[in-house]
Structure formats: structure tokens, C-alpha cells
Amino acid sequence: MRFLHTSDWHVGKTLKGQSRLDEQAAVLSEIVDIARREDVDAVLIPGDLYETSSPTADAQRLVVHTLIELRKTGAEIITMAGNHDHAATFDAYRPLMAIGGIHVLGHVRPAHDGGVVSFNAKSTGERVNVAVLPFLATRFAVRAAQLLTETPAEHSGAYDQQVRDLIRHLQSGFTPDAVNIMMAHLTITNGQLGGGERTAQTIFDYFVPATAFGSEPHYVALGHLHRRQIMDAACPVHYSGSPIAVDFGEESNRSVVLVVEASPSTPAKVNDVELIGGRRLRTVRGTVAALRAQAAEFGDDYLRVYIEEPTRACLREEVLEVLPNALEVRIDVAFAPDREREAPPDRTDRNPIELFDEFCAERQIQDPRLNSLFAQLLDEITSGQG
């Protein structure tokens, strides 16, 4: 059987105030075309369909339309909530989506009650079992482990052990002589960030080793990290990455979907299919004159511009006249005035946990309980679950 793996659409994401809904629509249409052309038996989307847990009506319209169009190809559609999605809303629409043949999970479910989606592949008649593990915030992991595995999960237990227990439970829905697939929205140990992830939910206690999946799955379809990558494990474990660069930190990422062939008796064969629908993000540097000379090379790329000359009146306007697609304009630090160079260091690349640790260190505060409480509060504020 053959299936398509894509994740982390982040529909509704804007960039420096610029709506990208048209781009997102073009990329998702491209994915539908690939699913139709490859005649896949299933489409797996392991989370982060939306950028926010309260998406706009336009964002919801685009996602629902895309799911319906994918279903019209004849493929089984299986998706779930990521950390940016609102799990309770996904579950609220689950029965309605099921009428249209679209399988949606918000929260983790028992293997025998929706946690494993089973069907016969239209192309071969082979049995397929897909175990589905939506994103789990640390505060939900204990509860889920207790409810699903019926084992006493200690509150002090490591997040990765609780997730291992859930994986083991969901894999109890696997059957012999079938293609058994795991899909999950998590951070795997040694996974490389794509550059636009919600950092608070990719660090701290959120790592899970790839060995947690064991050797039984024919394929593990992952979402959460935006970079296309293959994890070292006893079975094929793949991140498809985001189909569109969501921020300038992802400008060098490859945008692909994965078309996977598998059978009960053979290893999965994975093919990367390039996507071209999104506009490229690019960081450029130079004087205004140098950038003017290069402007034609940038096409319709969205630009982050570092100006290599001192600031002056109307400089930003000059840049925008030359590069109308510049979404961010900065003075290169080497040309910044002295007062700017003496300003506090740029901390925009730090995540909230690192900033809080630095704050405590500067004030000589050493209390692990405070760090734990801050992490818990951050988790509750940034999680899309509720």
C-alpha cells in the first residue's frame, strides 16, 4: 500500500504582519494534486494543521476544504491535534468529520476506541493499522498514561517514560499480516529544530528517544519539528517537515511531502516529493546601492534585510522602494551607532526557559521549585490543549 505523510501546515500563520493564506492554499492544493497523482491509500497528517488554537474562519475554511479534497481522492485521511491546535475542538468535530470519512483525534484515545484507525487499502486490500498519538503537554501525560494503560503513573515519572507507556498501549492494536503505522506529534532526542517551532514545547521534558517505538511499526510518521529528517531507530522514523517555511529561521529547509510504500512483509520505501507553492524566505545583506543592483535576483522572495551602512533619515523607505518584499529591515550591528552597541544584548534567539534562568542567575536566585513552577506556567499558557 502507499500513503502520503505531511505535517505542520500552520495554516493562518502570518509573517511580520504579512498574511500568507494564499501561499498556504497553493501549497495545500499542490499536496492534494500529489495525493491524487500518486493514488495513495491514505494521507497521514500528524498535527499542527493550524498556527493557533483559535484559528480564523478563513484558516478553518482552508483546512476543511483541503481535508475534503484529499478525501475525494479516495484516500483515508487521518489527522490529529498538535501543540498549536485545540485538541478539544478537534474532538468536538470528530463525529462530523467521521461521516465524511476523515479520521480526526484531539486527545489520546484507547487503542480499541479510536486510538488505532484500521482500514483495508483500496489498492491492495491489505489491512492497515494506524496508531495515533496526538501532542501531550507534560501535565496531560500522567493523566493519559493512567487512563489508557491502567498502570500507576507516578507524577514524578519522566515524560518520555509516560509516552513510552502510551506507545506500547497503542501498539497493542497492531495485528499480524498488516501494515502497522505509528503517527505522533513529538520531539525525538537529537532531532533538529526547523527554526519556527514553539520552543517551550520542544525542550525541557519533551524529548522522547526514537527507541521508544521499538521495531514493530513498518513506519513512524512524525510531526512537530519543521525540518525534514530521518531519525536513527529500529524502524523507519521520519519527520516530513513543514510544507512551507514559516519563519526566516527556516529559509534553508527543504519543503517536501513523503510518499511511502509499505507491505506487511517488506520495509517501507520513502520518496521525497518537492513542493514549490510557497514563496521563498531569504536573508540578504549589503548597502542600499548593492541591494538595488541585486534586486532582480530576489524575485518575489520575502526578505529579511541587514543594511551595511549607518542609519539615516528615510533609510527604511529607501530600502522598501528598492525591495518592496522586504518584511524586516535592520541595521547590521557593525554599522549601528555606539549607543545601540552599548544596549543590552539581543535575546530574541533565547527561549522563555533560558531567559528565566538568566533572570534568576543575574539576581542570584537558586531555587529549583521556582524553575519548575515557571515551566509549568509556561506550558499552560502556550499549550493549545484544553
N, C-alpha and C positions, 0 to 999 in steps of 0.2 A: 504494500500500500504506500501511498505518497501523501505527505502533508506539508503545509506551509507554516513556518514559525516566524512570527513578527511580534514585537512588543514595544512598550514605551512610546506610544504615539504622542502623548502630551497635547492633545487637541485643546485649543484655547490659549496655548502659551503665546505670550507676546514677547517682543524683544526690544528693549529700550523704548517701550510705548508703541511699537510698530506691530499691528495685527498681522498674523501670518496664516490666517484661516484659509485664504485662497491657496497658499502653498500646501498647507496640510491637506486640503481637499484634493489637490493634484496628486500628491504622493499616495494618498489612500486609494484614489482611483487607479493609480498605477499598480498598487498591490492587488486590487480586485482583478485587473487585467491579467496579472501574473497567475493568480489562482485559477482563473478561467483557462488560460493558455496551457498551464501545466496539468489541468484536470485533476486537481488534488482531491483526496478523500476527506480531508479535514484541514481546518485553519486553527492554529493554536495561538492565543494572544495572552501571554502571562502578565497582564497588569499594566497600570498607568495608561489607560486609554485617554484620560483627561489630565490636564495640568493641575486642576484644583478640585477639591472635594465639593465645590459648589459651582459647577460649570455653567456658562451662559446657555441660553436657549439655542443659539447658533451652534455652539460647540456640541451640545447634545444632539441636535438635528444631524450634524455631520457624522457623528459616531454611529447613531442608529441607522442612518441611511447606508453607511458603509457595511455594517453588520448584515443588513438585509441584502445588499448587493452581493456580499460574499456568500450568503446562504443560497442565493439564486443560482450560483454556480453548481449547486448540488452537493457542496461540501458540508460536513458537520462543522459547526462553529462553536468553539469552546473558549471562554474567556473568564476573567476573574478580576477582583479588585487588587490594585497595587497600593503603595503607600500614599499616592496622590489622589486616589479615588475614594469615594464614600461607600464603604462596604455595606452599610445598612440600606442605602438607596439601591445598590446593585441587587441585594436580596429582595427588596420590595418589588422590583421589576422582573424578578426571576420567573415567576409563573407566566407572565405575559410573554416574555421572550421565548419561553419553552414552547408556547403554542406555535411560534414561527420556526421552531427547530434550532434555536440559538440557546446554548447552554451557558448560563451566567452564574457565577458564585461570588458572593460578597465576603462572607466569613467561612472559615474552615467547617466542613461538614463531615459526618462519619462516612466511611467507605461505602456502607450499604445504603446510605441515604443521600446520595448526590455527590459525595466526595470523590467517587470514581465514576466517570462517564464512559459507558460502554456502547459500542455500535459495531455493525458489520461494514467493512469498507466496500463502497459501491463498485470499485474497480476489480477487486479480487474476491470479495466475500469473506476475507479474513476477519477474525474477531480482533477488536481493538479496545484496550482499556486505557483510559487517561486519568491518572490520579492528579487531583487539583489541590494545590496548597497556596491560597491567597496570602498576601502580606500579613505578617503578625507583628504588631508592636510588642515590646517586651512585656507590657502589662497584660496583654491578652494571651501570651504564650502559655503561662501557667494554667489559666482557665481552660484553654483549648486542650492542653495535654490531659488535664483531669477529666474533662467531659468525654473526650474521644478515646483515650487509651485506657481509661478506668484504672489508672495507676496513681499513687500519691505523688504528685509533682511538688517537690519542695520549692518554696518561694525563693530560697537561696540557690536553687539549681541554676546551672548555666543555660543561657538562651539556646545555645547550639544543641544541648542535650534534649531540651524540650522539643525542639524542631526535629531532631533525630527520631524521637518517640512518635511524633506525628507522621513523619515519612514512613516509618515502619508500619504504623497502623494503616495508612492509605495504601501501601503496597500489599496489604492483605487482600485487597480487591483485585490483584493481578491473577491471571489464570494461565495454565499451560496452553501451548499451541495458539497463543495470541500475541499480538504486538502490544507490549506493555510500555506505556509512556508516562513520565512524570513531568508535570509543569509546576513551576514555583516562582514566586517573586521574592528573591532574597539576595544577600551579598555572600558570595563564596570567598573563602580565605584566599588571599593572593589575587583576587580579581582586581582589574584596573578600572578606576573610575573613568567615565566618559568625559566628565567636565561640567555637567549640568545637573547632577543628581542632588537631591535634598540631603545634604551632608550629615545631618543629625541622625538619619536613619540608614546610613551606610557604614557608620563607625560604631564605637563604643561596644555594646554587647551584641551587635547584629551579625557578626561573622559566623558562617557555618562552613565546615570543611566539605570539600567535594566528596570525600569518602562517605559522607552521611547517606548518599544514595545507594551505596552498595554496588553490586554488579548485575542485579536483576533487570533494571529497566533497559529497554532497547535504545531509549533516547531520553535525555532530560532537557526540556525546553525552559530556559530561564528568562526572566525579566528583572529589571531593576537597574542594572549597570548599562550605560548607554553605549559602551564600546563593544563592537563585535569581537568576541573572543571565545576560545576553547579552553575549558578547564581540564586539568590533569586528574583523571579519575578512572575507576574500573569499568565505567560505561561511558558512552558519548554524552558529555555535558557541555551545552552550548548557550552562550548569550547571543541573541541575534543583533542586539544593539538597537538604538533608536533609528527609525527610518528617515529622520531629518535632524540635523544639528540644532539643538535647542538653545545653545548659547555659544559665545565666542570661544569658550574653553573646549568646544567640541569641533572646531573648524577643521581639524585634520582627520576626524573619524570617517570611516567608510560607511555609507548608507546602503544597507542591503536587507533583503529578506532571505530566509533559508528554506530551500525546498529539500525535503528529506524523504528518502526511500527506505523502507524497512519491511522485514518479514519476520515471522516467528523464528526462523532458523538462520537468518543472516544478519550481520552487523548493519547498523544504519549507515547509509551513504548520504553525505550532506553536500549540497551545492549552493554556493552563494550567488544570489541574483542581485546585480547592482540596481539602485534606484537613482533616478535623475530628476525627479519632480521638484525637489526643494532648491531654493536659492542658496548658493554657497556663502558661507561666512568667511571673512578674511581680515586679518590684521595687517595694516600697512604703515610704513614709516617714511619720513622724508620731509623736506621743505615743501612749502606750498608750490613752488615752481617745479620741483622734481615730481610731485604728485600730479600736477597738471599735465606734465609730459607723459605720465603713465596712465592717465585716466581711462583711455580706451581699452587698456588691458583688463580692467576690472569689470567690464560689462555691467550686469545688473546685480553683482555680488553686494551683499550688505557688508559695510566696512566698519572696523574699529580703527581709528586713525591716531597715530602718535606724531605730532608735529615737531620737527627737529630744528626749531628756531625759537627765539624768545617770544613771549606773548606780546600782543599789541592790540590796540583797539580794532574791533571788527574782524579779528583773525578767524573766529569761528564762521562768520558769514562768508569770508573768502573761501574757506575750505568747503563749505556746503555748496557754494557756487560751482566749484571745480568738481566736487564729488557729492552729488545730490543723494547718494545712497549711504552716506556716512551717518551711522546711528550713534556713534560715540566719538568725540574729538577731545584729545588730551594733549598737553604739552609734554614732550619727552622729559624725563626727570633731569637729564643733563642740561636742559635749557630752561629749567624752572628758576624763577627768581630766588634769591637767598632766603627770603622769609618762608617760601614754600619748602625749601630743602631743610629748614630747621623745624618744620612742622612735625607732629607725631608720625611715626612710620605708617605706611599703608597697610591696613589689616584686612583688606577686602578679600584676601585669599584664605583667611582663617575661618574655621567653622566655629559655631557657638561654644562648643565644649572647650576648644583651645583658647578662645577669648576669655571664657570664665576662669579657666586655670591660670591664665596670665594675670587676670584681675586679682585673683586670690594671692598669687605669688608676689605681686607688687605690694600688697598690703600685709604680707607675711601671715596669711590665714592658712592654716593646715588643719583641715577637718574633713575626712573622707565622707562623713554623713552629709555635709553641705554639697559636695560634688555630686553625690548620689541623688539628693533631692532636686538639684538643678537639672540633672539629666532626665529625671522622671517628669519634671515640669515641662522641659523642652519637648519630650516625647509626646506628652498630652497635647501640647499646643500645635505641633507640626503634623501629627498623625491625621490622616484622613478618615480614620475609623471612628465609629461612634455607635 
